[in-house]
Amino acid sequence: ATNRPDVLDPALLRPGRFDRQVVVPRPDIDGRVKILDVHMKKVPLAPDVDGRVIARGTPGFSGADLANLVNEAALLAARRGKRLVAMQEFEDAKDKVMMGVERKSMKMDEDERKLTAYHEAGHAICGWYLEHAYPLLKVTIVPRGTAALGYAQYTPKEQYLYTIEQLTDQMCMTLGGRAAE
């Protein structure tokens, strides 16, 4: 079993060997809610935690990603001395899982920080005013992971077909950062 069919030996895929390939897609929002419910049973949750809100903000996450998210949120709550895992821990854990660890050691000079702020503000302003863009969730200039000096995060809708207006607004929002610079 593998989630990378490109690494299988071609001899295994010849006719008469393994004739069936079972593709398991990533879960939709209802699937993510159910997966989160399973993993959150083991964790003491604060009253503000809503699995559907978490699921809506994690499109494209696999079951393993969601399990990792719950574990990271529990670890963050423990580090903060909390007995219950609140929605804030889930949001912070989502940032860590999606974008990587916050790089506090990265030193940026004032010009780099200013340019990063302009860039992220450009994404945010475009996203805010474009009618068919995804709703803006968060904007930050805190460096994370290996490449992100900051980011603007949106809450995408799960859909399979897009209108020309949605695609055009998505392109404008994506290029808004560079235009603002």
Contact map, one row per residue, 1 for C-alpha under 8 A:
1110000000000000000000000000000000000000000000000000000000000000000000000000000000000000000000000000000000000000000000000000000000000000000000000000000000000000000000000000000000000
1111100000000000000000000000000000000000000000000000000000000000000000000000000000000000000000000000000000000000000000000000000000000000000000000000000000000000000000000000000000000
1111100000000000000000000000000000000000000000000000000000000000000000000000000000000000000000000000000000000000000000000000000000000000000000000000000000000000000000000000000000000
0111111100000000000000000000000000000000000000000000000000000000000000000000000000000000000000000000000000000000000000000000000000000000000000000000000000000000000000000000000000000
0111111100000000000000000000000000000000000000000000000000000000000000000000000000000000000000000000000000000000000000000000000000000000000000000000000000000000000000000000000000000
0001111100000000000000000000000000000000000000000000000000000000000000000000000000000000000000000000000000000000000000000000000000000000000000000000000000000000000000000000000000000
0001111110000000000000000000000000000000000000000000000000000000000000000000000000000000000000000000000000000000000000000000000000000000000000000000000000000000000000000000000000000
0001111111011000000000000000000000000000000000000000000000000000000000000000000000000000000000000000000000000000000000000000000000000000000000000000000000000000000000000000000000000
0000001111111000000000000000000000000000000000000000000000000000000000000000000000000000000000000000000000000000000000000000000000000000000000000000000000000000000000000000000000000
0000000111111100000000000000000000000000000000000000000000000000000000000000000000000000000000000000000000000000000000000000000000000000000000000000000000000000000000000000000000000
0000000011111100000000000000000000000000000000000000000000000000000000000000000000000000000000000000000000000000000000000000000000000000000000000000000000000000000000000000000000000
0000000111111100110000000000000000000000000000000000000000000000000000000000000000000000000000000000000000000000000000000000000000000000000000000000000000000000000000000000000000000
0000000111111110111000000000000000000000000000000000000000000000000000000000000000000000000000000000000000000000000000000000000000000000000000000000000000000000000000000000000000000
0000000001111111110000000000000000000000000000000000000000000000000000000000000000000000000000000000000000000000000000000000000000000000000000000000000000000000000000000000000000000
0000000000001111111000000000000000000000000000000000000000000000000000000000000000000000000000000000000000000000000000000000000000000000000000000000000000000000000000000000000000000
0000000000000111111000000000000000000000000000000000000000000000000000000000000000000000000000000000000000000000000000000000000000000000000000000000000000000000000000000000000000000
0000000000011111111000000000000000000000000000000000000000000000000000000000000000000000000000000000000000000000000000000000000000000000000000000000000000000000000000000000000000000
0000000000011111111110000000000000000000000000000000000000000000000000000000000000000000000000000000000000000000000000000000000000000000000000000000000000000000000000000000000000000
0000000000001011111110000000000000000000000000000000000000000000000000000000000000000000000000000000000000000000000000000000000000000000000000000000000000000000000000000000000000000
0000000000000000011111000000000000000000000000000000000000000000000000000000000000000000000000000000000000000000000000000000000000000000000000000000000000000000000000000000000000000
0000000000000000011111100000000000000000000000000000000000000000000000000000000000000000000000000000000000000000000000000000000000000000000000000000000000000000000000000000000000000
0000000000000000000111110000000000000000000000000000000000000000000000000000000000000000000000000000000000000000000000000000000000000000000000000000000000000000000000000000000000000
0000000000000000000011111000000000000000000000000000000000000000000000000000000000000000000000000000000000000000000000000000000000000000000000000000000000000000000000000000000000000
0000000000000000000001111100000000000000000000000000000000000000000000000000000000000000000000000000000000000000000000000000000000000000000000000000000000000000000000000000000000000
0000000000000000000000111110000000000000000000000000000000000000000000000000000000000000000000000000000000000000000000000000000000000000000000000000000000000000000000000000000000000
0000000000000000000000011111000000000000000000000000000000011110000000000000000000000000000000000000000000000000000000000000000000000000000000000000000000000000000000000000000000000
0000000000000000000000001111111100000000000000000000000000011110000000000000000000000000000000000000000000000000000000000000000000000000000000000000000000000000000000000000000000000
0000000000000000000000000111111100000000000000000000000000110000000000000000000000000000000000000000000000000000000000000000000000000000000000000000000000000100000000000000000000000
0000000000000000000000000011111110000000000000000001001100100000000000000000000000000000000000000000000000000000000000000000000000000000000000000000000000000100000000000000000000000
0000000000000000000000000011111111000000000000000000001000000000000000000000000000000000000000000000000000000000000000000000000000000000000000000000000000000000000000000000000000000
0000000000000000000000000011111111100000000000000000000000000000000000000000000000000000000000000000000000000000000000000000000000000000000000000000000000000000000000000000000000000
0000000000000000000000000011111111110000000000000000001000001010010000000000000000000000000000000000000000000000000000000000000000000000000000000000000000000000000000000000000000000
0000000000000000000000000000111111111000000000000011011000000000000000000000000000000000000000000000000000000000000000000000000000000000000000000000000000000000000000000000000000000
0000000000000000000000000000011111111100000000000000000000000000000000000000000000000000000000000000000000000000000000000000000000000000000000000000000000000000000000000000000000000
0000000000000000000000000000001111111110000000000000000000000010010000000000000000000000000000000000000000000000000000000000000000000000000000000000000000000000000000000000000000000
0000000000000000000000000000000111111111000000000010001000000000011001000000000000000000000000000000000000000000000000000000000000000000000000000000000000000000000000000000000000000
0000000000000000000000000000000011111111100000000010000000000000000000000000000000000000000000000000000000000000000000000000000000000000000000000000000000000000000000000000000000000
0000000000000000000000000000000001111111110000000000000000000000000000000000000000000000000000000000000000000000000000000000000000000000000000000000000000000000000000000000000000000
0000000000000000000000000000000000111111111000000000000000000000001001000000000000000000000000000000000000000000000000000000000000000000000000000000000000000000000000000000000000000
0000000000000000000000000000000000011111111110000000000000000000000001000000000000000000000000000000000000000000000000000000000000000000000000000000000000000000000000000000000000000
0000000000000000000000000000000000001111111100000000000000000000000000000000000000000000000000000000000000000000000000000000000000000000000000000000000000000000000000000000000000000
0000000000000000000000000000000000000111111100000000000000000000000000000000000000000000000000000000000000000000000000000000000000000000000000000000000000000000000000000000000000000
0000000000000000000000000000000000000011111110000000000000000000000000000100000000011000000000000000000000000000000000000000000000000000000000000000000000000000000000000000000000000
0000000000000000000000000000000000000001111111000000000000000000000000000000000000111000000000000000000000000000000000000000000000000000000000000000000000000000000000000000000000000
0000000000000000000000000000000000000001001111101000000000000000000000000000000000011100000000000000000000000000000000000000000000000000000000000000000000000000000000000000000000000
0000000000000000000000000000000000000000000111111000000000000000000000000000000000011110000000000000000000000000000000000000000000000000000000000000000000000000000000000000000000000
0000000000000000000000000000000000000000000011111000000000000000000000000000000000000100000000000000000000000000000000000000000000000000000000000000000000000000000000000000000000000
0000000000000000000000000000000000000000000001111100000000000000000000000000000000000110000000000000000000000000000000000000000000000000000000000000000000000000000000000000000000000
0000000000000000000000000000000000000000000011111110000000000000000000000000000000001110000000000000000000000000000000000000000000000000000000000000000000000000000000000000000000000
0000000000000000000000000000000000000000000000011111110000000000000000000000000000000010000000000000000000000000000000000000000000000000000000000000000000000000000000000000000000000
0000000000000000000000000000000010011000000000001111111000000000000000000000000000000000000000000000000000000000000000000000000000000000000000000000000000000000000000000000000000000
0000000000000000000000000000100010000000000000000111111100000000000000000000000000000000000000000000000000000000000000000000000000000000000000000000000000000000000000000000000000000
0000000000000000000000000000000000000000000000000111111110000000000000000000000000000000000000000000000000000000000000000000000000000000000000000000000000000000000000000000000000000
0000000000000000000000000000000010000000000000000111111111000000000000000000000000000000010000000000000000000000000000000000000000000000000000000000000000000000000000000000000000000
0000000000000000000000000000110110010000000000000011111111100000000000000000000000000000000000000000000000000000000000000000000000000000000000000000000000000000000000000000000000000
0000000000000000000000000000100000000000000000000001111111100000000000000000000000000000000000000000000000000000000000000000000000000000000000000000000000101000000000000000000000000
0000000000000000000000000000000000000000000000000000111111100000000000000000000000000000000000000000000000000000000000000000000000000000000000000000000000110000000000000000000000000
0000000000000000000000000000000000000000000000000000011111111000000000000000000000000000000001000000000000000000000000000000000000000000000000000000000000000000000000000000000000000
0000000000000000000000000001100000000000000000000000001111111000000000000000000000000000000000000000000000000000000000000000000000000000000000000000000000010100000000000000000000000
0000000000000000000000000111000000000000000000000000000001111100000000000000000000000000000000000000000000000000000000000000000000000000000000000000000000000000000000000000000000000
0000000000000000000000000110000100000000000000000000000001111111110000000000000000000000000000000000000000000000000000000000000000000000000000000000000000000000000000000000000000000
0000000000000000000000000110000000000000000000000000000000011111110000000000000000000000000000000000000000000000000000000000000000000000000000000000000000000000000000000000000000000
0000000000000000000000000110000100100000000000000000000000001111111000000000000000000000000000000000000000000000000000000000000000000000000000000000000000000000000000000000000000000
0000000000000000000000000000000000000000000000000000000000001111111100000000000000000000000000000000000000000000000000000000000000000000000000000000000000000000000000000000000000000
0000000000000000000000000000000000000000000000000000000000001111111110000000000000000000000000001000000000000000000000000000000000000000000000000000000000000000000000000000000000000
0000000000000000000000000000000100110000000000000000000000001111111111000000000000000000000000000000000000000000000000000000000000000000000000000000000000000000000000000000000000000
0000000000000000000000000000000000010010000000000000000000000011111111100000000000000000000000000000000000000000000000000000000000000000000000000000000000000000000000000000000000000
0000000000000000000000000000000000000000000000000000000000000001111111110000000000000000000000001000000000000000000000000000000000000000000000000000000000000000000000000000000000000
0000000000000000000000000000000000000000000000000000000000000000111111111000000000000000010011001000000000000000000000000000000000000000000000000000000000000000000000000000000000000
0000000000000000000000000000000000010011000000000000000000000000011111111100000000000000010010000000000000000000000000000000000000000000000000000000000000000000000000000000000000000
0000000000000000000000000000000000000000000000000000000000000000001111111110000000000000000000000000000000000000000000000000000000000000000000000000000000000000000000000000000000000
0000000000000000000000000000000000000000000000000000000000000000000111111111000000000000010010000000000000000000000000000000000000000000000000000000000000000000000000000000000000000
0000000000000000000000000000000000000000000000000000000000000000000011111111100000001000110110000000000000000000000000000000000000000000000000000000000000000000000000000000000000000
0000000000000000000000000000000000000000001000000000000000000000000001111111110000001000100000000000000000000000000000000000000000000000000000000000000000000000000000000000000000000
0000000000000000000000000000000000000000000000000000000000000000000000111111111000000000000000000000000000000000000000000000000000000000000000000000000000000000000000000000000000000
0000000000000000000000000000000000000000000000000000000000000000000000011111111100000000100010000000000000000000000000000000000000000000000000000000000000000000000000000000000000000
0000000000000000000000000000000000000000000000000000000000000000000000001111111111111100100000000000000000000000000000000000000000000000000000000000000000000000000000000000000000000
0000000000000000000000000000000000000000000000000000000000000000000000000111111111100000000000000000000000000000000000000000000000000000000000000000000000000000000000000000000000000
0000000000000000000000000000000000000000000000000000000000000000000000000011111111000000000000000000000000000000000000000000000000000000000000000000000000000000000000000000000000000
0000000000000000000000000000000000000000000000000000000000000000000000000001111111000000000000000000000000000000000000000000000000000000000000000000000000000000000000000000000000000
0000000000000000000000000000000000000000000000000000000000000000000000000000111111100000000000000000000000000000000000000000000000000000000000000000000000000000000000000000000000000
0000000000000000000000000000000000000000000000000000000000000000000000000000111111111000000000000000000000000000000000000000000000000000000000000000000000000000000000000000000000000
0000000000000000000000000000000000000000000100000000000000000000000000000000110011111000000000000000000000000000000000000000000000000000000000000000000000000000000000000000000000000
0000000000000000000000000000000000000000001111000000000000000000000000000000100001111100000000000000000000000000000000000000000000000000000000000000000000000000000000000000000000000
0000000000000000000000000000000000000000001111001000000000000000000000001100100001111110110000000000000000000000000000000000000000000000000000000000000000000000000000000000000000000
0000000000000000000000000000000000000000000011111000000000000000000000000000100000011111110000000000000000000000000000000000000000000000000000000000000000000000000000000000000000000
0000000000000000000000000000000000000000000001011100000000000000000000000000000000001111111000000000000000000000000000000000000000000000000000000000000000000000000000000000000000000
0000000000000000000000000000000000000000000000000000000000000000000000000000000000000111111100000000000000000000000000000000000000000000000000000000000000000000000000000000000000000
0000000000000000000000000000000000000000000000000000000000000000000000001101100000001111111110000000000000000000000000000000000000000000000000000000000000000000000000000000000000000
0000000000000000000000000000000000000000000000000000010000000000000011011000000000001111111111000000000000000000000000000000000000000000000000000000000000000000000000000000000000000
0000000000000000000000000000000000000000000000000000000000000000000000000000000000000011111111100000000000000000000000000000000000000000000000000000000000000000000000000000000000000
0000000000000000000000000000000000000000000000000000000000000000000000001000000000000001111111110000000000000000000000000000000000000000000000000000000000000000000000000000000000000
0000000000000000000000000000000000000000000000000000000000000000000011011001000000000000111111111000000000000000000000000000000000000000000000000000000000000000000000000000000000000
0000000000000000000000000000000000000000000000000000000001000000000010000000000000000000011111111100000000000000000000000000000000000000000000000000000000000000000000000000000000000
0000000000000000000000000000000000000000000000000000000000000000000000000000000000000000001111111111000000000000000000000000000000000000000000000000000000000000000000000000000000000
0000000000000000000000000000000000000000000000000000000000000000000000000000000000000000000111111111110000000000000000000000000000000000000000010000000000000000000000000000000000000
0000000000000000000000000000000000000000000000000000000000000000100110000000000000000000000011111111100000000000000000000000000000000000000000000000000000000000000000000000000000000
0000000000000000000000000000000000000000000000000000000000000000000000000000000000000000000001111111000000000000000000000000000000000000000000000000000000000000000000000000000000000
0000000000000000000000000000000000000000000000000000000000000000000000000000000000000000000000111111100000000000000000000000000000000000000000011001000000000000000000000000000000000
0000000000000000000000000000000000000000000000000000000000000000000000000000000000000000000000111111110000000000000000000000000000000000000000011100000000000000000000000000000000000
0000000000000000000000000000000000000000000000000000000000000000000000000000000000000000000000011011111000000000000000000000000000000000000000011000000000000000000000000000000000000
0000000000000000000000000000000000000000000000000000000000000000000000000000000000000000000000010001111100000000000000000000000000000000000001111000000000000000000000000000000000000
0000000000000000000000000000000000000000000000000000000000000000000000000000000000000000000000000000111111000000000000000000000000000000000001111000000000000000000000000000000000000
0000000000000000000000000000000000000000000000000000000000000000000000000000000000000000000000000000011111100000000000000000000000000000000000100000000000000000000000000000000000000
0000000000000000000000000000000000000000000000000000000000000000000000000000000000000000000000000000001111100000000000000000000000000000000000000000000000000000000000000000000000000
0000000000000000000000000000000000000000000000000000000000000000000000000000000000000000000000000000001111110000000000000000000000000000000000100000000000000000000000000000000000000
0000000000000000000000000000000000000000000000000000000000000000000000000000000000000000000000000000000111111000000000000000000000000000000000000000000000000000000000000000000000000
0000000000000000000000000000000000000000000000000000000000000000000000000000000000000000000000000000000001111101100000000000000000000000000000000000000000000000000000000000000000000
0000000000000000000000000000000000000000000000000000000000000000000000000000000000000000000000000000000000111111100000000000000000000000000000000000000000000000000000000000000000000
0000000000000000000000000000000000000000000000000000000000000000000000000000000000000000000000000000000000011111110000000000000000000000000000000000000000000000000000000000000000000
0000000000000000000000000000000000000000000000000000000000000000000000000000000000000000000000000000000000001111111000000000000000000000000000000000000000000000000000000000000000000
0000000000000000000000000000000000000000000000000000000000000000000000000000000000000000000000000000000000011111111100000000000000000000000000000000000000000000000000000000000000000
0000000000000000000000000000000000000000000000000000000000000000000000000000000000000000000000000000000000011111111110000000000000000000000010000000000000000000000000000000000000000
0000000000000000000000000000000000000000000000000000000000000000000000000000000000000000000000000000000000000111111111000000000000000000000000000000000000000000000000000000000000000
0000000000000000000000000000000000000000000000000000000000000000000000000000000000000000000000000000000000000011111111100000000000000000000000000000000000000000000000000000000000001
0000000000000000000000000000000000000000000000000000000000000000000000000000000000000000000000000000000000000001111111110000000000000000000010000000110000000000000000000000000000000
0000000000000000000000000000000000000000000000000000000000000000000000000000000000000000000000000000000000000000111111111000000000000000000010000000010000000000000000000000000000000
0000000000000000000000000000000000000000000000000000000000000000000000000000000000000000000000000000000000000000011111111100000000000000000000000000000000000000000000000000000010011
0000000000000000000000000000000000000000000000000000000000000000000000000000000000000000000000000000000000000000001111111110000000000000000000000000000000000000000000000000000111111
0000000000000000000000000000000000000000000000000000000000000000000000000000000000000000000000000000000000000000000111111111000000000000001110000000011100000000000000000000000010000
0000000000000000000000000000000000000000000000000000000000000000000000000000000000000000000000000000000000000000000011111111100000000000001000000000000000000000000000000000000010010
0000000000000000000000000000000000000000000000000000000000000000000000000000000000000000000000000000000000000000000001111111110000000000000000000000000000000000000000000000100111111
0000000000000000000000000000000000000000000000000000000000000000000000000000000000000000000000000000000000000000000000111111111000000000000000000000000100000000000000000000111110000
0000000000000000000000000000000000000000000000000000000000000000000000000000000000000000000000000000000000000000000000011111111100000001001000000000000100000000000000000000100000000
0000000000000000000000000000000000000000000000000000000000000000000000000000000000000000000000000000000000000000000000001111111110000000000000000000000000000000000000000000000100000
0000000000000000000000000000000000000000000000000000000000000000000000000000000000000000000000000000000000000000000000000111111111000000000000000000000000000000000000000001100100000
0000000000000000000000000000000000000000000000000000000000000000000000000000000000000000000000000000000000000000000000000011111111001111000000000000000000000000000000001000100000000
0000000000000000000000000000000000000000000000000000000000000000000000000000000000000000000000000000000000000000000000000001111111001011000000000000000000000000000000000000000000000
0000000000000000000000000000000000000000000000000000000000000000000000000000000000000000000000000000000000000000000000000000111111100000000000000000000000000000000000000000000000000
0000000000000000000000000000000000000000000000000000000000000000000000000000000000000000000000000000000000000000000000000000011111111000000000000000000000000000000000001000100000000
0000000000000000000000000000000000000000000000000000000000000000000000000000000000000000000000000000000000000000000000000000000011111000000000000000000000000000000000001000000000000
0000000000000000000000000000000000000000000000000000000000000000000000000000000000000000000000000000000000000000000000000000000001111100000000000000000000000000000011001100000000000
0000000000000000000000000000000000000000000000000000000000000000000000000000000000000000000000000000000000000000000000000000001101111110000000000000000000000000000001001100100000000
0000000000000000000000000000000000000000000000000000000000000000000000000000000000000000000000000000000000000000000000000000001000011111000000000000000001111000000000000100000000000
0000000000000000000000000000000000000000000000000000000000000000000000000000000000000000000000000000000000000000000000000000001100001111100000000000000001110000000000000000000000000
0000000000000000000000000000000000000000000000000000000000000000000000000000000000000000000000000000000000000000000000000001001100000111110000000000000111100000000000000000000000000
0000000000000000000000000000000000000000000000000000000000000000000000000000000000000000000000000000000000000000000000000000000000000011111000000000000111100000000000000000000000000
0000000000000000000000000000000000000000000000000000000000000000000000000000000000000000000000000000000000000000000000000000000000000001111100000000000111000000000000000000000000000
0000000000000000000000000000000000000000000000000000000000000000000000000000000000000000000000000000000000000000000000011001000000000000111110000000011110000000000000000000000000000
0000000000000000000000000000000000000000000000000000000000000000000000000000000000000000000000000000000000000000000000010000000000000000011111000000011100000000000000000000000000000
0000000000000000000000000000000000000000000000000000000000000000000000000000000000000000000000000000000000000000100110010000000000000000001111100000111000000000000000000000000000000
0000000000000000000000000000000000000000000000000000000000000000000000000000000000000000000000000000011000000000000000000000000000000000000111110000110000000000000000000000000000000
0000000000000000000000000000000000000000000000000000000000000000000000000000000000000000000000000000011101000000000000000000000000000000000011111001110000000000000000000000000000000
0000000000000000000000000000000000000000000000000000000000000000000000000000000000000000000000010011111000000000000000000000000000000000000001111111110000000000000000000000000000000
0000000000000000000000000000000000000000000000000000000000000000000000000000000000000000000000000011111000000000000000000000000000000000000000111111000000000000000000000000000000000
0000000000000000000000000000000000000000000000000000000000000000000000000000000000000000000000000001000000000000000000000000000000000000000000011111000000000000000000000000000000000
0000000000000000000000000000000000000000000000000000000000000000000000000000000000000000000000000000000000000000000000000000000000000000000000011111100000000000000000000000000000000
0000000000000000000000000000000000000000000000000000000000000000000000000000000000000000000000000010000000000000000000000000000000000000000000111111111000000000000000000000000000000
0000000000000000000000000000000000000000000000000000000000000000000000000000000000000000000000000000000000000000000100000000000000000000000011110011111000000000000000000000000000000
0000000000000000000000000000000000000000000000000000000000000000000000000000000000000000000000000000000000000000000110010000000000000000001111110001111100000000000000000000000000000
0000000000000000000000000000000000000000000000000000000000000000000000000000000000000000000000000000000000000000000000010000000000000000001110000001111110000000000000000000000000000
0000000000000000000000000000000000000000000000000000000000000000000000000000000000000000000000000000000000000000000000010011000000000001111100000000011111000000000000000000000000000
0000000000000000000000000000000000000000000000000000000000000000000000000000000000000000000000000000000000000000000000000000000000000001111000000000001111100000000000000000000000000
0000000000000000000000000000000000000000000000000000000000000000000000000000000000000000000000000000000000000000000000000000000000000111110000000000000111110000000000000000000000000
0000000000000000000000000000000000000000000000000000000110000000000000000000000000000000000000000000000000000000000000000000000000000111100000000000000011111000000000000000000000000
0000000000000000000000000000000000000000000000000000000010100000000000000000000000000000000000000000000000000000000000000000000000000110000000000000000001111100000000000000000000000
0000000000000000000000000000000000000000000000000000000100000000000000000000000000000000000000000000000000000000000000000000000000000100000000000000000000111110000000000000000000000
0000000000000000000000000001100000000000000000000000000000100000000000000000000000000000000000000000000000000000000000000000000000000000000000000000000000011111000000000000000000000
0000000000000000000000000000000000000000000000000000000000000000000000000000000000000000000000000000000000000000000000000000000000000000000000000000000000001111110000000000000000000
0000000000000000000000000000000000000000000000000000000000000000000000000000000000000000000000000000000000000000000000000000000000000000000000000000000000000111110000000000000000000
0000000000000000000000000000000000000000000000000000000000000000000000000000000000000000000000000000000000000000000000000000000000000000000000000000000000000011111000000000000000000
0000000000000000000000000000000000000000000000000000000000000000000000000000000000000000000000000000000000000000000000000000000000000000000000000000000000000011111101100000000000000
0000000000000000000000000000000000000000000000000000000000000000000000000000000000000000000000000000000000000000000000000000000000000000000000000000000000000000111111100000000000000
0000000000000000000000000000000000000000000000000000000000000000000000000000000000000000000000000000000000000000000000000000000000000000000000000000000000000000011111110000000000000
0000000000000000000000000000000000000000000000000000000000000000000000000000000000000000000000000000000000000000000000000000000000010000000000000000000000000000001111111000000000000
0000000000000000000000000000000000000000000000000000000000000000000000000000000000000000000000000000000000000000000000000000000000011000000000000000000000000000011111111100000000000
0000000000000000000000000000000000000000000000000000000000000000000000000000000000000000000000000000000000000000000000000000000000000000000000000000000000000000011111111110000000000
0000000000000000000000000000000000000000000000000000000000000000000000000000000000000000000000000000000000000000000000000000000000000000000000000000000000000000000111111111000000000
0000000000000000000000000000000000000000000000000000000000000000000000000000000000000000000000000000000000000000000000000000001001111000000000000000000000000000000011111111100000000
0000000000000000000000000000000000000000000000000000000000000000000000000000000000000000000000000000000000000000000000000000000000011100000000000000000000000000000001111111110000000
0000000000000000000000000000000000000000000000000000000000000000000000000000000000000000000000000000000000000000000000000000000000000000000000000000000000000000000000111111111000000
0000000000000000000000000000000000000000000000000000000000000000000000000000000000000000000000000000000000000000000000000000010000000000000000000000000000000000000000011111111100000
0000000000000000000000000000000000000000000000000000000000000000000000000000000000000000000000000000000000000000000000000111011001001000000000000000000000000000000000001111111110000
0000000000000000000000000000000000000000000000000000000000000000000000000000000000000000000000000000000000000000000000000010000000000000000000000000000000000000000000000111111110000
0000000000000000000000000000000000000000000000000000000000000000000000000000000000000000000000000000000000000000000000000010000000000000000000000000000000000000000000000011111111100
0000000000000000000000000000000000000000000000000000000000000000000000000000000000000000000000000000000000000000000000100110110000000000000000000000000000000000000000000001111111110
0000000000000000000000000000000000000000000000000000000000000000000000000000000000000000000000000000000000000000000001111110000000000000000000000000000000000000000000000000111111111
0000000000000000000000000000000000000000000000000000000000000000000000000000000000000000000000000000000000000000000000100100000000000000000000000000000000000000000000000000001111111
0000000000000000000000000000000000000000000000000000000000000000000000000000000000000000000000000000000000000000000000100100000000000000000000000000000000000000000000000000001111111
0000000000000000000000000000000000000000000000000000000000000000000000000000000000000000000000000000000000000000000001101100000000000000000000000000000000000000000000000000000111111
0000000000000000000000000000000000000000000000000000000000000000000000000000000000000000000000000000000000000000001001100100000000000000000000000000000000000000000000000000000011111
